[in-house]
Amino acid sequence: MAAIPKFDEPNLQALSDILGDTSTGLTGSEIGRFLRECGFPDPIPQMTKRHRLYAALAAKQNSDGCANNILGFVTHVMNPVRHVGHRDYFESERGKLNGVLAFSGFSLGEDGTLRAVTTARTLTEAEAMASALRKVLIERKVHPDVLEFCRAELVVDNYFHAVFEAAKSVAAKLRQKTGLGSDGSQLVDEALGIGKAGCPRLAFNSLTTESERNEHSGLANLIKGLFGAFRNTTAHAPKIHWNITEQDALDILTTISLVHRRLDSAVRTHIP
């Protein structure tokens, strides 16, 4: 492969921030192992993860005089085999990385390999898209938990990952409020299903009338629909085949906002 020009400091730092994120990034031991496996230096192993990674990547790039091994490290970490059983996490991280890689003319595919792409979006354009989306959503008074997904790195190509991440946040809130560990439709059934006991773990209302029970079941089905239409679809479809327009994103994120508000006011029952 021909020598790939060195990444600028902001690009390299952004990659390090993603891979070394406190909540979703690699563990310290994983960083050490992957650096060794790729033949990278580890000049400051005692530092915080993202600073440690940046120091290692910068040292290797400066030594090589090119970014080839930086991209090799990314594909090593993102080998799909490492993420079997954790598809949502893989797609989420891949989306974040592609938001940075796009500015260098690369895209990480579902198969974990890199492809050269035309750099179609500048940072300014991406930030403008994110700002415009956020502005309209604020005007709609959407839930704060939705606004955090209107970020430049999530809308650098289109609104695909903003919707994907926002839909995932609904499942995260369900797990947080119930203590359950499942996902998708199973999570909705376990958390909101009325079942034989006639009482769900989490209730949207008092369930004392038929209308209230219908409302509860309708909201549960709405959440299932969100997962099926936008979360599961985006997790399994190549991004290029799932174009979400700005209007689509606004409508979907507004619906997710409604779900978040109802979940905030939902009450735990006596069901363990």
Backbone torsions as a table, in degrees:
resi	resn	phi	psi	omega
1	MET	NA	140.1	177.9
2	ALA	-65.9	156.4	-179.9
3	ALA	-64.0	130.6	178.7
4	ILE	-94.8	128.6	-178.9
5	PRO	-52.9	145.9	-179.3
6	LYS	-59.6	144.1	175.2
7	PHE	-72.2	144.2	172.9
8	ASP	-67.8	159.2	-178.9
9	GLU	-55.4	-43.9	179.4
10	PRO	-62.4	-38.9	179.0
11	ASN	-64.3	-44.0	-179.1
12	LEU	-66.4	-38.8	178.7
13	GLN	-67.7	-38.2	179.9
14	ALA	-64.8	-41.3	176.4
15	LEU	-61.8	-42.4	180.0
16	SER	-65.3	-38.3	179.6
17	ASP	-63.8	-38.9	179.9
18	ILE	-70.1	-51.3	-176.5
19	LEU	-69.4	-24.4	-178.5
20	GLY	-108.9	17.1	-179.0
21	ASP	-57.2	138.7	-176.5
22	THR	-58.4	-41.0	-174.7
23	SER	-89.6	-43.0	-171.3
24	THR	-114.9	-4.9	-175.9
25	GLY	-82.5	-171.9	178.7
26	LEU	-66.5	154.1	172.6
27	THR	-78.3	165.6	178.2
28	GLY	-59.6	-41.6	-179.4
29	SER	-68.6	-35.5	177.2
30	GLU	-65.5	-41.2	178.5
31	ILE	-59.0	-48.9	179.4
32	GLY	-59.2	-42.9	-178.6
33	ARG	-67.0	-46.0	-177.7
34	PHE	-67.1	-36.9	176.7
35	LEU	-62.4	-43.0	178.5
36	ARG	-64.0	-44.7	-177.5
37	GLU	-63.7	-28.5	-179.5
38	CYS	-96.2	1.5	178.1
39	GLY	72.7	30.9	180.0
40	PHE	-94.5	151.4	171.7
41	PRO	-71.6	161.2	176.4
42	ASP	-134.0	72.0	-168.4
43	PRO	-67.4	-29.3	-178.5
44	ILE	-134.5	68.7	-176.8
45	PRO	-63.5	-17.8	-178.2
46	GLN	-84.5	-8.2	-177.0
47	MET	-79.5	170.0	175.4
48	THR	-60.5	157.3	-169.0
49	LYS	-58.3	-47.3	-175.5
50	ARG	-70.0	-34.2	176.4
51	HIS	-70.7	-38.0	177.4
52	ARG	-61.9	-45.7	179.8
53	LEU	-64.5	-44.1	-179.3
54	TYR	-60.4	-43.7	179.8
55	ALA	-61.0	-41.9	-179.0
56	ALA	-67.8	-45.6	-178.7
57	LEU	-66.5	-42.0	-179.6
58	ALA	-64.7	-40.9	179.9
59	ALA	-63.8	-42.3	179.8
60	LYS	-67.2	-43.4	-179.9
61	GLN	-63.8	-42.4	178.8
62	ASN	-64.9	-37.3	178.3
63	SER	-67.6	-40.9	-178.4
64	ASP	-78.5	-30.2	-174.7
65	GLY	77.5	13.3	179.7
66	CYS	-157.2	173.8	-176.5
67	ALA	-103.5	8.6	-175.8
68	ASN	-55.1	-46.5	-177.4
69	ASN	-75.0	-21.8	174.3
70	ILE	-64.9	-46.1	177.9
71	LEU	-66.1	-34.8	177.0
72	GLY	-63.1	-37.9	177.7
73	PHE	-64.9	-42.4	179.8
74	VAL	-60.8	-46.6	-179.1
75	THR	-68.4	-30.6	177.1
76	HIS	-65.0	-46.0	179.5
77	VAL	-66.2	-37.6	-173.7
78	MET	-96.4	19.4	174.3
79	ASN	-56.8	121.8	-175.3
80	PRO	-55.3	-28.1	-179.5
81	VAL	-59.9	-32.3	180.0
82	ARG	-69.3	-16.8	-171.4
83	HIS	-116.9	19.6	176.6
84	VAL	-59.7	130.5	-177.6
85	GLY	87.0	-2.4	-179.3
86	HIS	-134.0	52.4	-174.5
87	ARG	-62.3	-42.3	-179.2
88	ASP	-59.1	-42.9	179.6
89	TYR	-63.6	-44.8	-179.7
90	PHE	-58.8	-46.7	-178.1
91	GLU	-67.2	-37.3	178.5
92	SER	-63.6	-48.3	179.9
93	GLU	-66.8	-38.4	178.8
94	ARG	-62.3	-40.6	178.3
95	GLY	-63.1	-43.7	178.7
96	LYS	-62.6	-44.9	-179.6
97	LEU	-64.6	-39.9	179.9
98	ASN	-65.7	-28.5	176.0
99	GLY	-61.8	-30.2	177.5
100	VAL	-88.6	-46.2	-176.7
101	LEU	-61.6	-29.8	-178.6
102	ALA	-58.3	-32.3	-179.1
103	PHE	-75.2	-9.8	175.9
104	SER	-109.6	5.9	176.1
105	GLY	84.9	26.7	-179.8
106	PHE	-133.2	157.1	176.0
107	SER	-142.0	135.5	178.5
108	LEU	-91.7	118.6	-176.7
109	GLY	-81.1	173.5	178.0
110	GLU	-62.3	-25.1	179.7
111	ASP	-85.0	3.7	177.5
112	GLY	82.5	6.8	178.7
113	THR	-103.5	156.5	-178.7
114	LEU	-95.2	143.5	177.1
115	ARG	-129.0	145.0	175.3
116	ALA	-76.0	132.8	178.4
117	VAL	-132.1	159.0	175.0
118	THR	-76.3	130.1	179.7
119	THR	-73.9	99.5	-171.8
120	ALA	-94.9	-16.2	-176.8
121	ARG	-126.4	135.4	172.2
122	THR	-92.0	165.2	178.1
123	LEU	-60.4	-38.6	179.6
124	THR	-60.8	-43.7	179.8
125	GLU	-65.3	-42.9	-179.9
126	ALA	-62.4	-43.7	179.8
127	GLU	-66.3	-35.6	178.4
128	ALA	-65.6	-41.5	178.0
129	MET	-61.8	-45.9	-179.1
130	ALA	-64.2	-41.3	-179.2
131	SER	-65.4	-41.6	180.0
132	ALA	-65.1	-42.8	178.8
133	LEU	-62.6	-45.2	-178.9
134	ARG	-63.8	-39.9	-178.7
135	LYS	-60.4	-47.7	-178.8
136	VAL	-65.7	-39.5	-179.5
137	LEU	-66.7	-36.1	176.2
138	ILE	-64.7	-40.3	177.2
139	GLU	-62.0	-32.4	177.7
140	ARG	-81.2	-3.6	-179.8
141	LYS	58.1	46.9	179.4
142	VAL	-71.9	163.1	-177.6
143	HIS	-62.6	139.5	179.9
144	PRO	-56.0	-30.7	-179.6
145	ASP	-67.3	-15.6	177.7
146	VAL	-89.6	-35.6	-175.6
147	LEU	-59.9	-30.7	-176.7
148	GLU	-65.3	-14.0	-179.4
149	PHE	-93.1	5.4	176.3
150	CYS	-95.2	67.2	-177.4
151	ARG	-117.0	152.6	-175.1
152	ALA	-57.5	-41.6	-176.4
153	GLU	-67.8	-18.7	179.9
154	LEU	-91.2	-16.0	-179.2
155	VAL	-122.0	25.0	-176.6
156	VAL	-64.0	-34.8	176.4
157	ASP	-101.2	-54.7	172.2
158	ASN	-154.1	-156.5	-173.4
159	TYR	-97.6	13.5	-175.9
160	PHE	-52.4	-55.5	-172.8
161	HIS	-78.0	-24.7	174.3
162	ALA	-61.9	-45.5	178.4
163	VAL	-67.1	-43.7	-179.0
164	PHE	-58.4	-48.8	-178.4
165	GLU	-68.8	-38.4	179.7
166	ALA	-65.1	-39.2	177.8
167	ALA	-64.4	-39.1	177.3
168	LYS	-61.8	-31.0	-177.2
169	SER	-66.4	-25.3	177.3
170	VAL	-67.3	-44.9	177.7
171	ALA	-62.6	-39.3	179.5
172	ALA	-61.8	-40.3	179.9
173	LYS	-69.1	-38.7	176.4
174	LEU	-59.4	-44.4	179.1
175	ARG	-65.5	-39.8	-178.4
176	GLN	-64.9	-38.5	-176.2
177	LYS	-81.2	-19.9	-176.3
178	THR	-113.4	-18.8	-175.7
179	GLY	79.3	6.0	179.5
180	LEU	-75.9	160.7	-179.6
181	GLY	-119.1	4.3	-177.1
182	SER	-82.4	-172.0	-176.0
183	ASP	-150.0	166.2	173.7
184	GLY	61.5	-145.7	-178.0
185	SER	-61.7	-34.1	178.6
186	GLN	-62.0	-41.9	178.5
187	LEU	-62.2	-44.3	179.5
188	VAL	-61.3	-44.4	-179.9
189	ASP	-63.0	-44.0	-178.1
190	GLU	-69.4	-35.0	-176.3
191	ALA	-86.3	-37.6	-170.3
192	LEU	-118.5	-8.7	-178.8
193	GLY	-65.6	130.3	-179.9
194	ILE	-71.1	-40.6	172.6
195	GLY	61.4	-170.6	-178.3
196	LYS	-65.8	-30.1	-179.2
197	ALA	-71.0	-15.3	179.5
198	GLY	74.8	14.6	-177.0
199	CYS	-150.8	126.6	178.2
200	PRO	-84.8	166.6	174.2
201	ARG	-64.9	-35.6	-177.0
202	LEU	-128.2	125.9	-174.7
203	ALA	-117.2	136.3	178.6
204	PHE	-82.3	-17.9	179.3
205	ASN	-155.4	-168.6	-175.7
206	SER	-77.7	-13.1	177.7
207	LEU	59.2	26.4	-176.1
208	THR	-88.9	-18.3	179.0
209	THR	-121.6	163.9	178.5
210	GLU	-62.5	-37.2	179.4
211	SER	-63.1	-41.8	179.5
212	GLU	-67.0	-39.8	178.7
213	ARG	-66.5	-37.1	176.8
214	ASN	-65.8	-40.5	177.5
215	GLU	-61.2	-46.4	-179.8
216	HIS	-59.0	-49.2	-179.4
217	SER	-63.8	-36.7	178.9
218	GLY	-64.1	-41.7	178.5
219	LEU	-66.9	-38.4	176.7
220	ALA	-61.7	-42.7	178.7
221	ASN	-67.6	-33.4	176.2
222	LEU	-61.9	-43.1	179.1
223	ILE	-64.7	-42.2	175.6
224	LYS	-59.2	-40.9	179.7
225	GLY	-64.1	-40.3	176.9
226	LEU	-60.3	-45.5	179.7
227	PHE	-62.3	-45.9	-176.6
228	GLY	-68.7	-39.3	-174.4
229	ALA	-83.4	-35.9	-171.3
230	PHE	-120.0	-36.6	-178.2
231	ARG	-81.2	-54.3	-178.7
232	ASN	-67.9	-36.8	179.3
233	THR	-63.8	-48.1	-178.1
234	THR	-68.6	-26.1	179.6
235	ALA	-73.0	-26.0	-174.0
236	HIS	-111.2	-6.1	-178.8
237	ALA	-106.0	137.6	174.0
238	PRO	-57.7	139.2	-174.4
239	LYS	-56.5	-37.0	-176.0
240	ILE	-63.7	-22.4	-178.8
241	HIS	-97.9	6.8	-177.0
242	TRP	-134.0	74.6	-177.6
243	ASN	-84.1	119.6	178.5
244	ILE	-108.2	119.9	-179.5
245	THR	-77.6	171.1	178.1
246	GLU	-62.0	-42.1	179.9
247	GLN	-64.8	-41.2	175.7
248	ASP	-57.5	-48.2	-177.3
249	ALA	-60.6	-43.4	179.4
250	LEU	-60.0	-45.5	-178.0
251	ASP	-67.8	-42.5	-179.3
252	ILE	-66.0	-46.4	-177.9
253	LEU	-66.5	-32.6	176.0
254	THR	-66.4	-39.6	176.6
255	THR	-64.4	-42.6	178.0
256	ILE	-62.9	-34.6	176.2
257	SER	-60.8	-44.0	177.6
258	LEU	-58.8	-43.8	-179.7
259	VAL	-62.7	-42.3	179.3
260	HIS	-61.9	-41.5	-179.6
261	ARG	-64.6	-41.1	179.6
262	ARG	-69.5	-35.9	177.4
263	LEU	-67.3	-35.0	178.7
264	ASP	-61.2	-35.6	-177.9
265	SER	-94.0	-3.7	179.2
266	ALA	-67.9	151.3	-173.0
267	VAL	-117.9	137.0	173.5
268	ARG	-70.2	141.3	177.5
269	THR	-103.0	-170.2	-178.9
270	HIS	-80.4	-7.2	-179.9
271	ILE	-66.0	126.6	-176.3
272	PRO	-71.6	NA	NA
